[in-house]
Amino acid sequence: MAAAASVRIGADIGGTFTDVMVLGADGSVHPFKLLSTPEDFGRAVVAAVRAFLDRTGLPPAAVSEIDHGTTVATTAILEKKGAKVGLLTTRGFRDVLEIRRVRLPVLYDLTWQKPEPIVRRERRLEVTERLGPDGEVRIPLDLDSARAAITRLKESGVEALAVCFLHSYANASHERAVGEIAAREFPFVSLSCDVLPELREYERTASTVVDAYVKPVVAGYLRNLRNHLDGLDVHAPLLVMQSSGGLVSDAGAADRPVRIIESGPAA
């Protein structure tokens, strides 16, 4: 390939192997298969990129795009290695995560037990506020109750915070006001009005909690990968496969990691 050629790189990280495919401007394909590096998954990707550049003699600027599928978020959930999450809810809705849809996956299995929720009850706290389904304020937001709950969660060692208030999809003002306060105390905050602004309280709460749970893991992983690539002078855009099969920037994936839970299988 000529030195001015532009190449695209596809990288897929699994628990055992990391597969990297380089597509040259002339249509040539260069495959690499390496053992994954769980202590820092991005290292295997960078090793393949370095090996390709060394083999071809191309400059780092020849890399135009890196498309990336990863099971990092999936693994964090399966291995229960996400952040210690706290949850703020509308008063009276503290137990939505456990009540769920009041349905059994196997109707006649009397021995079935619900999985333990990601957020234990002592880290699910209530805030005085209430919105109607059209977004009208029925009970004004009590910022003092929000501050007290945030302080309590901070003191309990919570690392990431999820906020899910009733009907915030219709009016996000209460969540955003609490989110501004929470951002001063927690490095990672997920608001349901951003994560899943849709009807159905359980689904919205569960999605927001998962987003907060994996956010530190995903953000740290993508930051390290970006730093490693920059260290090679490879400054090409880093795009991450979403569960939907589309691509999002590394910054977008770090900001809303719930979108990439099924990144690996989708890729």
HELIX and SHEET records of a PDB file:
HELIX    1   1 GLY A   42  THR A   56  1                                  15    
HELIX    2   2 PRO A   60  ALA A   62  5                                   3    
HELIX    3   3 VAL A   72  LEU A   78  1                                   7    
HELIX    4   4 VAL A   96  ILE A   99  1                                   4    
HELIX    5   5 ARG A  121  ARG A  123  5                                   3    
HELIX    6   6 LEU A  143  GLU A  155  1                                  13    
HELIX    7   7 SER A  173  ALA A  182  1                                  10    
HELIX    8   8 SER A  192  VAL A  195  1                                   4    
HELIX    9   9 GLU A  201  GLY A  231  1                                  31    
HELIX   10  10 ASP A  250  ASP A  255  1                                   6    
HELIX   11  11 PRO A  257  ILE A  260  5                                   4    
HELIX   12  12 SER A  263  ALA A  266  1                                   4    
SHEET    1   A 6 VAL A  29  LEU A  35  0                                        
SHEET    2   A 6 PHE A  17  LEU A  23 -1                                        
SHEET    3   A 6 VAL A   7  ILE A  13 -1                                        
SHEET    4   A 6 VAL A  63  THR A  70  1                                        
SHEET    5   A 6 LEU A 238  MET A 241  1                                        
SHEET    6   A 6 LEU A 247  SER A 249 -1                                        
SHEET    1   B 4 ARG A 124  VAL A 127  0                                        
SHEET    2   B 4 VAL A  85  THR A  90  1                                        
SHEET    3   B 4 ALA A 160  CYS A 164  1                                        
SHEET    4   B 4 PHE A 188  LEU A 191  1                                        
SHEET    1   C 2 ARG A 130  LEU A 131  0                                        
SHEET    2   C 2 VAL A 137  ILE A 139 -1                                        
END                                                                             
